[in-house]
Amino acid sequence: MTDFLTFQTFITPTLLIIMYYIGAVLIPIFSWFFLHWITKVYKTEIETYTPFKKTFIGSTAFFLCFFSLEILWRVIFEFFIAYFDIHNALMKLT
């Protein structure tokens, strides 16, 4: 308890992992809403395409957004967790 009160032990690494999984679940939902927003904004341009092209473009936009956000999300959290691991390693040296 003393380590926690004097900030020798951090709770942030555990919270980071929890936040990562929450975000990893919410990213597909965000990607789906982004796809619907894009189709609403560019409705007149999309109507000129055939049904196959609409499906292909929509699926490609969804998966591109989804995979890009998932990778970015993972890299951000790996950076934060590595930062705390470096801190722990430095604290062991002292």
N, C-alpha and C positions, 0 to 999 in steps of 0.2 A: 504494500500500500504506500510505503514511503517513496518507492521509486516512481509510482504513478503521480504522487503529489508534487514531487520535485522534477517532473518531466524527464526522468531517466528512462522511462518506459512509455512508448507512444501507443495510442489506440488507433492512430490514423491508418497504419497498414491493414488492419482488420477491416476498418470502414472502407478503405479503398477497394478491397476485394468485394465487399457487399455491393458497393456502388457500381463496380464494373459489371456484375451480373444483372443488376437492375437495368443499367443502360443497355446491356447486350440484349435484353428482352424487349426494351422499348424502341430500339433502333429499327427493327422491322416494321413496327407500327408507324414510326415516323416516316420511314421510306414509303409506306403505302399511302399515307396522307400527302406526301410530297408528289407522288405519282398522280394522285387525283387533282392536286393543285395545278400541276403542269398541264394536265389534260383540260382543265377548266380555262386556264389562261390562254392556251393555244388551240382552243376549240375550233376556230374557223380554219386554221391550217391543217389540223388533224382530220377534219371532215373530208378533205380532198383525197385522203389515202384509202386504199382498199382495206377491207376488214383484216386481212392477213398482215398488212403493213402496220395497221393500228396496234394489233396484238404484239407484233414483233417489236415495235418501237416502245410500247408500254412495258413489255417484259424486260427489254434491254435496259431501259431507264431505271426500272425498279431494282434489278439485280446490280447494276453499276452503282447506284446510290447505296444499296444495302451493303455490298462488299467493301466499298470505299469507306463508309462510316464505321463498319465493324473493325477494319484494319486500323483506322485512325484511332478509334476508341481504345483498342488493345495497346497500341504504341504509347499513347498518353499515359495509361495506367502502368505500363511496364516502366516508363521513365520515373514516375512517382515512387513506385515500389523499389526501384534500383536506388533512388535517392535515400530512402530510409535504410536500405541494406548497407549503403556506404556509410551512413551515420552510425549504424550498429558496429560495423567493422572498425571505424575510427574510435568508437568508445571502448572497444576491447583493447586497443593499443595503449590507452591511457591508464 
